[in-house]
């Protein structure tokens, strides 16, 4: 395991490379969907805990959060730590079925797991390391409509990307005292607007927040207290050129904000943008303009482990894949 300083240096270095063949660490090699302990069905997010570096996966269609141990062995057996289908849902919100699907996922510095529900009641849930489950934020007109992205900072403030309201909210650790920190002016393409935000990332040193603005096909950076965002990636219409996204999904930024890593799932790739660059650089995934769309991976989320290896959630192939650093 590398030191945190070395890992961050590697991630923030614009010349760092990763091997192009991924290793399957969760899900079937056959890419089959399923609900077994060694299977996934549309994984859409992932996170690492801090104590053991286990991988937690938002297993969307199965309505559960799975934990996988990364121990160097070819063992992709998962353990269910939260089954949203088992949670109580008010009858008026159940939509004729039991259960729910996990949407956003985040693990904070204390290894609390935060999960948002995709369907009503669309709560943000918190699972503590000792197994206590609480509702930290209820959805509604006084909170949010649909949480598509989550981030919890070092002070335990909770950031919620609201897909329906095209707004990013900030709540205190108790889920109270919300404030708008990005968007909030209806959906649109002005610099003070968003159009269906999803992935969010907070730079702890500066407080800048990076927002994946899906329908505007760019990543916006909002400074603390700012009423407008600045485009730092994309924004050149839809496409597969390196200055474009189809629909970006997830974002990760190094601690010094030198490099921005973006999942561009409809192009089947992860790209890296250096600060101030006019286009990105291909990192892993599909690098061909002539690829068959049905064969493309769908990278919905990206994380780095303590050795600076890349992990991606592939929603289409029902896998979590690891790309080894190649420096």
PATOR-472124 format. One record per residue (C-alpha): residue in three letters; y negated, z negated, x. Coordinates in Angstrom, 2 decimals, decimal comma, m for minus. Each point is the difference from the previous one (the first is absolute). Last residue first. Layout:
<lumdos>
lumdo res: ALA north: Y up: Z east: X
...
</lumdos>
This chain:
<lumdos>
lumdo res: UNK north: m3,63 up: 14,03 east: 3,91
lumdo res: UNK north: 2,37 up: 1,19 east: m2,74
lumdo res: UNK north: m0,32 up: m2,71 east: m2,66
lumdo res: UNK north: 3,01 up: m0,01 east: m2,26
lumdo res: UNK north: m0,29 up: 1,36 east: m3,53
lumdo res: UNK north: 1,64 up: m2,23 east: m2,62
lumdo res: UNK north: 0,98 up: 1,25 east: m3,43
lumdo res: UNK north: 0,17 up: m1,79 east: m3,33
lumdo res: UNK north: 2,02 up: 2,09 east: m2,42
lumdo res: UNK north: 0,17 up: 1,31 east: m3,55
lumdo res: UNK north: m0,36 up: 3,64 east: 1,07
lumdo res: UNK north: m2,90 up: 0,62 east: m2,38
lumdo res: UNK north: m1,75 up: m3,35 east: 0,36
lumdo res: UNK north: 0,08 up: 0,04 east: 3,80
lumdo res: UNK north: m1,40 up: m3,36 east: 1,11
lumdo res: UNK north: m1,18 up: 0,26 east: 3,59
lumdo res: UNK north: 0,49 up: m2,17 east: 3,08
lumdo res: UNK north: m1,77 up: 0,77 east: 3,27
lumdo res: UNK north: 0,96 up: m1,73 east: 3,25
lumdo res: UNK north: m2,77 up: m2,01 east: 1,67
lumdo res: UNK north: 2,47 up: m2,54 east: 1,45
lumdo res: UNK north: m1,03 up: m2,76 east: m2,40
lumdo res: UNK north: 0,51 up: 2,32 east: m2,98
lumdo res: UNK north: m2,43 up: 2,56 east: m1,41
lumdo res: UNK north: m0,47 up: 0,84 east: m3,69
lumdo res: UNK north: m0,30 up: 3,15 east: m2,12
lumdo res: UNK north: 0,27 up: 0,67 east: m3,73
lumdo res: UNK north: 0,77 up: 2,83 east: m2,45
lumdo res: UNK north: 1,55 up: 2,53 east: 2,37
lumdo res: UNK north: 1,55 up: 2,61 east: m2,27
lumdo res: UNK north: 2,39 up: 2,03 east: 2,14
lumdo res: UNK north: m0,10 up: 3,77 east: m0,36
lumdo res: UNK north: 3,16 up: 1,87 east: m0,95
lumdo res: UNK north: m1,09 up: 1,01 east: m3,51
lumdo res: UNK north: m3,30 up: 1,28 east: 1,40
lumdo res: UNK north: 1,87 up: 2,50 east: 2,23
lumdo res: UNK north: m1,82 up: m0,05 east: 3,32
lumdo res: UNK north: m2,17 up: 2,96 east: 0,98
lumdo res: UNK north: m3,07 up: m1,92 east: 1,18
lumdo res: UNK north: 2,15 up: m2,01 east: 2,37
lumdo res: UNK north: m0,75 up: m3,41 east: 1,48
lumdo res: UNK north: 2,04 up: m2,11 east: m2,41
lumdo res: UNK north: 0,46 up: m3,67 east: 0,87
lumdo res: UNK north: m1,62 up: m1,79 east: 2,92
lumdo res: UNK north: m3,37 up: m0,11 east: 1,82
lumdo res: UNK north: m2,09 up: 3,10 east: m0,81
lumdo res: UNK north: m3,58 up: m0,34 east: 1,19
lumdo res: UNK north: m3,04 up: m0,32 east: m2,22
lumdo res: UNK north: m3,17 up: 2,00 east: m0,39
lumdo res: UNK north: m3,75 up: m0,36 east: 0,46
lumdo res: UNK north: 0,35 up: m3,05 east: 2,22
lumdo res: UNK north: m2,51 up: m2,87 east: m0,21
lumdo res: UNK north: 2,61 up: m2,72 east: 0,47
lumdo res: UNK north: 3,31 up: 1,61 east: 0,94
lumdo res: UNK north: 2,03 up: 1,27 east: m2,93
lumdo res: UNK north: 3,78 up: m0,35 east: m0,02
lumdo res: UNK north: 2,27 up: 1,91 east: m2,36
lumdo res: UNK north: 3,24 up: m1,01 east: m1,72
lumdo res: UNK north: 1,88 up: 2,80 east: m1,70
lumdo res: UNK north: 1,79 up: 1,45 east: m3,01
lumdo res: UNK north: m2,88 up: 2,19 east: m1,20
lumdo res: UNK north: 0,17 up: m1,66 east: m3,41
lumdo res: UNK north: 0,42 up: m3,30 east: 1,81
lumdo res: UNK north: m3,18 up: m0,05 east: 2,12
lumdo res: UNK north: 0,43 up: m3,49 east: 1,45
lumdo res: UNK north: m3,07 up: m0,85 east: 2,06
lumdo res: UNK north: m0,42 up: m1,64 east: 3,40
lumdo res: UNK north: m3,57 up: m0,78 east: 1,09
lumdo res: UNK north: m0,73 up: m0,50 east: 3,69
lumdo res: UNK north: m2,95 up: m1,65 east: 1,74
lumdo res: UNK north: m0,60 up: m2,73 east: m2,55
lumdo res: UNK north: 0,24 up: m2,78 east: 2,60
lumdo res: UNK north: 2,83 up: m1,78 east: m1,84
lumdo res: UNK north: 1,95 up: 3,22 east: m0,58
lumdo res: UNK north: m0,19 up: 1,60 east: m3,45
lumdo res: UNK north: 2,81 up: 0,65 east: m2,51
lumdo res: UNK north: m0,31 up: 2,17 east: m3,11
lumdo res: UNK north: 2,19 up: 0,99 east: m2,97
lumdo res: UNK north: 0,03 up: 2,76 east: m2,63
lumdo res: UNK north: m1,85 up: 3,19 east: 0,84
lumdo res: UNK north: 0,23 up: 2,79 east: m2,62
lumdo res: UNK north: 0,08 up: 3,47 east: 1,55
lumdo res: UNK north: m1,90 up: m0,97 east: 3,11
lumdo res: UNK north: m2,30 up: 2,05 east: 2,20
lumdo res: UNK north: m1,47 up: 0,19 east: 3,52
lumdo res: UNK north: 3,45 up: 0,62 east: 1,47
lumdo res: UNK north: 0,59 up: 2,95 east: m2,30
lumdo res: UNK north: 2,43 up: m0,67 east: m2,84
lumdo res: UNK north: m2,28 up: 0,43 east: m2,98
lumdo res: UNK north: m2,28 up: m1,69 east: m2,49
lumdo res: UNK north: m3,77 up: 0,08 east: 0,37
lumdo res: UNK north: m1,71 up: m0,94 east: 3,26
lumdo res: UNK north: m0,49 up: m3,72 east: m0,64
lumdo res: UNK north: 2,44 up: m1,06 east: 2,68
lumdo res: UNK north: m0,50 up: m3,10 east: 2,13
lumdo res: UNK north: m3,04 up: m2,22 east: 0,69
lumdo res: UNK north: m1,99 up: 0,58 east: m3,20
lumdo res: UNK north: m2,70 up: m2,64 east: m0,29
lumdo res: UNK north: m0,25 up: m2,30 east: m3,00
lumdo res: UNK north: m3,01 up: m1,06 east: m2,01
lumdo res: UNK north: m1,36 up: m3,27 east: m1,39
lumdo res: UNK north: 0,47 up: m1,85 east: 3,28
lumdo res: UNK north: 0,30 up: m3,78 east: 0,01
lumdo res: UNK north: 2,74 up: m0,03 east: 2,62
lumdo res: UNK north: 0,55 up: 3,55 east: 1,32
lumdo res: UNK north: 1,97 up: 2,51 east: m2,07
lumdo res: UNK north: 2,17 up: 2,56 east: 1,76
lumdo res: UNK north: 1,35 up: 2,84 east: m2,12
lumdo res: UNK north: 3,26 up: 1,89 east: 0,48
lumdo res: UNK north: 0,18 up: 3,48 east: m1,53
lumdo res: UNK north: 1,72 up: 2,10 east: m2,60
lumdo res: UNK north: m2,55 up: m0,56 east: m2,78
lumdo res: UNK north: 2,93 up: m0,63 east: m2,35
lumdo res: UNK north: 1,56 up: m2,54 east: 2,33
lumdo res: UNK north: m2,91 up: m2,03 east: 1,34
lumdo res: UNK north: 1,90 up: m1,95 east: 2,67
lumdo res: UNK north: m2,37 up: m2,87 east: 0,68
lumdo res: UNK north: m0,91 up: m1,49 east: 3,37
lumdo res: UNK north: m1,82 up: m3,32 east: m0,15
lumdo res: UNK north: m2,40 up: m1,13 east: 2,69
lumdo res: UNK north: 0,02 up: m3,77 east: 0,49
lumdo res: UNK north: m0,99 up: 0,45 east: 3,63
lumdo res: UNK north: 2,67 up: m1,90 east: 1,93
lumdo res: UNK north: 2,60 up: m0,11 east: m2,81
lumdo res: UNK north: 0,07 up: 3,74 east: m0,69
lumdo res: UNK north: 1,22 up: 0,08 east: m3,61
lumdo res: UNK north: 2,49 up: 2,65 east: m1,12
lumdo res: UNK north: 0,40 up: 1,59 east: m3,43
lumdo res: UNK north: 2,56 up: 2,44 east: m1,41
lumdo res: UNK north: m0,63 up: 1,23 east: m3,57
lumdo res: UNK north: m3,38 up: 1,05 east: m1,35
lumdo res: UNK north: m0,20 up: 2,14 east: m3,16
lumdo res: UNK north: m3,23 up: 1,97 east: 0,30
lumdo res: UNK north: m2,57 up: m2,04 east: 1,88
lumdo res: UNK north: m3,76 up: m0,19 east: m0,37
lumdo res: UNK north: m3,10 up: m0,99 east: 1,98
lumdo res: UNK north: 0,32 up: 3,00 east: 2,34
lumdo res: UNK north: 0,23 up: 2,29 east: m3,02
lumdo res: UNK north: 3,38 up: 1,53 east: m0,81
lumdo res: UNK north: 0,73 up: m1,50 east: m3,41
lumdo res: UNK north: 1,58 up: m2,92 east: m1,81
lumdo res: UNK north: m2,33 up: m2,49 east: m1,57
lumdo res: UNK north: m2,59 up: m1,93 east: 1,97
lumdo res: UNK north: 2,15 up: m2,89 east: 1,23
lumdo res: UNK north: 0,70 up: 1,53 east: 3,38
lumdo res: UNK north: 0,61 up: m2,37 east: 2,88
lumdo res: UNK north: m0,65 up: m3,73 east: 0,48
lumdo res: UNK north: m0,20 up: m1,11 east: m3,61
lumdo res: UNK north: 0,17 up: m3,76 east: m0,43
lumdo res: UNK north: 2,57 up: m2,40 east: m1,42
lumdo res: UNK north: m0,51 up: m3,73 east: m0,19
lumdo res: UNK north: 3,63 up: m0,94 east: m0,75
lumdo res: UNK north: 3,48 up: 0,96 east: 1,21
lumdo res: UNK north: 0,56 up: m3,37 east: 1,65
lumdo res: UNK north: m0,36 up: 1,45 east: 3,50
lumdo res: UNK north: m3,41 up: 1,44 east: m0,90
lumdo res: UNK north: m0,16 up: 3,42 east: m1,61
lumdo res: UNK north: m1,32 up: 3,31 east: 1,36
lumdo res: UNK north: 0,07 up: 3,07 east: m2,22
lumdo res: UNK north: 0,37 up: 3,67 east: 0,89
lumdo res: UNK north: m1,03 up: 2,34 east: m2,81
lumdo res: UNK north: 1,20 up: 3,26 east: m1,49
lumdo res: UNK north: 0,42 up: m1,79 east: m3,37
lumdo res: UNK north: 3,53 up: 1,24 east: m0,65
lumdo res: UNK north: 1,29 up: m0,20 east: 3,56
lumdo res: UNK north: m1,43 up: m3,43 east: 0,73
lumdo res: UNK north: 0,40 up: m0,67 east: 3,73
lumdo res: UNK north: 0,26 up: m3,77 east: 0,31
lumdo res: UNK north: m1,18 up: m2,10 east: 2,94
lumdo res: UNK north: 1,09 up: m3,64 east: 0,20
lumdo res: UNK north: m1,88 up: m2,50 east: 2,14
lumdo res: UNK north: 2,45 up: m2,09 east: 2,02
lumdo res: UNK north: m2,51 up: m0,70 east: 2,79
lumdo res: UNK north: 2,01 up: 2,17 east: 2,40
lumdo res: UNK north: m0,09 up: 2,88 east: m2,51
lumdo res: UNK north: 2,33 up: 0,85 east: m2,88
lumdo res: UNK north: 0,36 up: 3,71 east: m0,84
lumdo res: UNK north: 1,35 up: 1,70 east: m3,10
lumdo res: UNK north: 0,07 up: 3,53 east: m1,45
lumdo res: UNK north: 0,83 up: 1,58 east: m3,37
lumdo res: UNK north: m1,06 up: m2,96 east: m2,16
lumdo res: UNK north: m0,49 up: 1,25 east: m3,58
lumdo res: UNK north: m2,68 up: m1,31 east: m2,37
lumdo res: UNK north: m1,98 up: m2,65 east: 1,88
lumdo res: UNK north: m1,48 up: m3,50 east: m0,42
lumdo res: UNK north: m2,24 up: m0,85 east: m2,96
lumdo res: UNK north: 1,10 up: 3,03 east: m2,05
lumdo res: UNK north: 3,64 up: m0,85 east: 0,55
lumdo res: UNK north: 2,61 up: m0,67 east: 2,66
lumdo res: UNK north: 1,08 up: m3,50 east: 0,92
lumdo res: UNK north: m0,41 up: m1,00 east: 3,64
lumdo res: UNK north: 2,03 up: m2,53 east: 2,02
lumdo res: UNK north: 3,04 up: m0,08 east: m2,26
lumdo res: UNK north: 2,33 up: m2,42 east: 1,72
lumdo res: UNK north: 3,47 up: 0,12 east: 1,55
lumdo res: UNK north: 1,24 up: m2,87 east: 2,17
lumdo res: UNK north: 2,76 up: 1,16 east: 2,37
lumdo res: UNK north: m0,68 up: m2,25 east: 2,99
lumdo res: UNK north: m1,69 up: 2,86 east: 1,88
lumdo res: UNK north: m2,43 up: 0,42 east: m2,93
lumdo res: UNK north: 0,25 up: 2,82 east: m2,55
lumdo res: UNK north: m3,36 up: 1,10 east: m1,40
lumdo res: UNK north: m0,33 up: 2,28 east: m3,02
lumdo res: UNK north: m2,84 up: 2,39 east: m0,85
lumdo res: UNK north: 0,31 up: 0,78 east: m3,69
lumdo res: UNK north: 0,25 up: 3,39 east: m1,68
lumdo res: UNK north: 0,84 up: m1,39 east: m3,50
lumdo res: UNK north: 0,69 up: 2,86 east: m0,41
lumdo res: UNK north: 1,68 up: 2,52 east: 2,32
lumdo res: UNK north: m0,37 up: 0,40 east: 3,76
lumdo res: UNK north: 0,36 up: m3,65 east: 0,93
lumdo res: UNK north: m1,68 up: m1,22 east: 3,17
lumdo res: UNK north: 1,77 up: m1,86 east: 2,77
lumdo res: UNK north: m1,28 up: m2,56 east: 2,51
lumdo res: UNK north: 2,46 up: m1,64 east: 2,41
lumdo res: UNK north: m1,12 up: m3,18 east: 1,75
lumdo res: UNK north: 0,97 up: 0,19 east: 3,65
lumdo res: UNK north: m2,81 up: m2,30 east: 1,18
lumdo res: UNK north: m1,94 up: 2,88 east: 1,60
lumdo res: UNK north: 0,24 up: 2,01 east: m3,25
lumdo res: UNK north: 2,73 up: 2,34 east: m1,25
lumdo res: UNK north: m1,09 up: 2,94 east: m2,18
lumdo res: UNK north: 1,56 up: 2,19 east: m2,68
lumdo res: UNK north: m1,46 up: 2,40 east: m2,60
lumdo res: UNK north: 1,92 up: 1,52 east: m2,91
lumdo res: UNK north: 3,04 up: m2,02 east: m0,99
lumdo res: UNK north: 1,70 up: 1,13 east: m3,21
lumdo res: UNK north: 0,38 up: m1,95 east: m3,22
lumdo res: UNK north: 2,46 up: m1,79 east: m2,19
lumdo res: UNK north: 1,43 up: 0,31 east: m3,46
lumdo res: UNK north: m0,69 up: 2,94 east: m2,23
lumdo res: UNK north: m1,78 up: 0,89 east: m3,23
lumdo res: UNK north: m3,47 up: 0,14 east: 1,52
lumdo res: UNK north: 0,32 up: m3,62 east: 1,20
lumdo res: UNK north: m3,67 up: m0,77 east: m0,52
lumdo res: UNK north: 0,13 up: m1,36 east: m3,56
lumdo res: UNK north: 3,21 up: m1,82 east: 0,85
lumdo res: UNK north: m1,65 up: m1,95 east: 2,86
lumdo res: UNK north: 1,97 up: 0,67 east: 3,19
lumdo res: UNK north: 2,28 up: m2,56 east: 1,59
lumdo res: UNK north: 1,31 up: 0,98 east: 3,40
lumdo res: UNK north: 3,56 up: 1,13 east: 0,58
lumdo res: UNK north: m0,83 up: 3,71 east: 0,29
lumdo res: UNK north: m2,47 up: m0,91 east: 2,74
lumdo res: UNK north: 2,86 up: m1,02 east: 2,23
lumdo res: UNK north: m1,32 up: m1,80 east: 3,07
lumdo res: UNK north: 1,75 up: m0,88 east: 3,26
lumdo res: UNK north: 2,83 up: 2,52 east: m0,32
lumdo res: UNK north: 1,96 up: 0,17 east: 3,25
lumdo res: UNK north: 0,61 up: 3,31 east: 1,73
lumdo res: UNK north: 2,95 up: 1,37 east: 1,93
lumdo res: UNK north: m0,99 up: 2,73 east: 2,44
lumdo res: UNK north: 2,21 up: m1,11 east: 2,86
lumdo res: UNK north: 0,13 up: 2,34 east: 2,98
lumdo res: UNK north: m0,86 up: m2,81 east: 2,38
lumdo res: UNK north: m3,25 up: m0,42 east: 1,92
lumdo res: UNK north: m0,93 up: m3,13 east: m1,90
lumdo res: UNK north: m2,56 up: 1,23 east: m2,51
lumdo res: UNK north: 0,80 up: m2,13 east: m3,03
lumdo res: UNK north: m0,67 up: 1,53 east: m3,40
lumdo res: UNK north: m1,70 up: m1,70 east: m2,95
lumdo res: UNK north: m0,17 up: 1,69 east: m3,40
lumdo res: UNK north: m2,73 up: m0,33 east: m2,63
lumdo res: UNK north: 1,17 up: 1,10 east: m3,45
lumdo res: UNK north: m0,58 up: 2,25 east: m2,98
lumdo res: UNK north: 2,82 up: 2,40 east: 0,82
lumdo res: UNK north: m2,39 up: 2,92 east: m0,49
lumdo res: UNK north: m2,53 up: m1,44 east: 2,45
lumdo res: UNK north: 1,92 up: m1,54 east: 2,87
lumdo res: UNK north: m3,01 up: m1,66 east: 1,66
lumdo res: UNK north: 1,52 up: m0,69 east: 3,38
lumdo res: UNK north: m0,21 up: m3,09 east: 2,18
lumdo res: UNK north: 0,89 up: 0,48 east: 3,65
lumdo res: UNK north: 0,94 up: m3,08 east: 2,01
lumdo res: UNK north: m2,23 up: m0,74 east: 2,98
lumdo res: UNK north: 1,37 up: m3,56 east: 0,22
lumdo res: UNK north: m3,09 up: m2,21 east: m0,18
lumdo res: UNK north: m2,72 up: 2,53 east: m0,81
lumdo res: UNK north: 1,51 up: 1,76 east: m3,00
lumdo res: UNK north: m0,12 up: 3,77 east: 0,03
lumdo res: UNK north: m1,19 up: 2,26 east: m2,81
lumdo res: UNK north: 1,16 up: 2,99 east: m2,03
lumdo res: UNK north: m1,09 up: 2,22 east: m2,86
lumdo res: UNK north: 1,17 up: 2,74 east: m2,35
lumdo res: UNK north: 3,79 up: m0,11 east: 0,10
lumdo res: UNK north: 1,20 up: 2,52 east: m2,59
lumdo res: UNK north: 3,52 up: m1,28 east: m0,64
lumdo res: UNK north: 1,55 up: m1,97 east: 2,84
lumdo res: UNK north: 3,57 up: m0,62 east: 1,11
lumdo res: UNK north: 1,96 up: m2,36 east: 2,25
lumdo res: UNK north: 0,00 up: m2,88 east: m2,50
lumdo res: UNK north: 0,88 up: 2,44 east: m2,78
lumdo res: UNK north: m2,57 up: 1,37 east: m2,45
lumdo res: UNK north: 0,23 up: 3,68 east: 0,80
lumdo res: UNK north: m1,77 up: 3,09 east: 1,29
lumdo res: UNK north: 1,79 up: 2,30 east: 2,40
lumdo res: UNK north: m1,63 up: 0,98 east: 3,29
lumdo res: UNK north: 3,48 up: 0,51 east: 1,51
lumdo res: UNK north: m0,94 up: m2,43 east: 2,79
lumdo res: UNK north: m0,39 up: m2,64 east: m2,68
lumdo res: UNK north: m2,92 up: m2,41 east: m0,12
lumdo res: UNK north: m1,49 up: m2,26 east: 2,66
lumdo res: UNK north: m0,30 up: 0,34 east: 3,79
lumdo res: UNK north: 0,36 up: 3,78 east: 0,25
lumdo res: UNK north: m1,10 up: 1,09 east: 3,48
lumdo res: UNK north: m2,67 up: 2,69 east: 0,16
lumdo res: UNK north: 0,09 up: 3,08 east: 2,20
lumdo res: UNK north: m3,44 up: 0,96 east: 1,31
lumdo res: UNK north: m0,35 up: m2,63 east: 2,71
lumdo res: UNK north: m3,43 up: m1,60 east: 0,00
lumdo res: UNK north: m3,10 up: 0,75 east: 2,05
lumdo res: UNK north: m2,98 up: m2,02 east: 1,24
lumdo res: UNK north: m2,89 up: 2,20 east: 1,18
lumdo res: UNK north: m2,63 up: m1,30 east: m2,42
lumdo res: UNK north: 0,50 up: m3,56 east: 1,19
lumdo res: UNK north: m0,75 up: m2,48 east: m2,79
lumdo res: UNK north: 3,68 up: m0,42 east: m0,92
lumdo res: UNK north: 1,00 up: m0,49 east: 3,63
lumdo res: UNK north: m2,80 up: m2,47 east: 0,71
lumdo res: UNK north: 0,88 up: m1,86 east: m3,20
lumdo res: UNK north: 3,59 up: m0,39 east: 1,14
lumdo res: UNK north: m1,11 up: m1,16 east: 3,45
lumdo res: UNK north: m2,30 up: m2,66 east: m1,45
lumdo res: UNK north: 2,60 up: m1,19 east: m2,50
lumdo res: UNK north: 2,42 up: m0,55 east: 2,88
lumdo res: UNK north: 3,06 up: 2,22 east: 0,17
lumdo res: UNK north: 3,44 up: m0,94 east: m1,30
</lumdos>
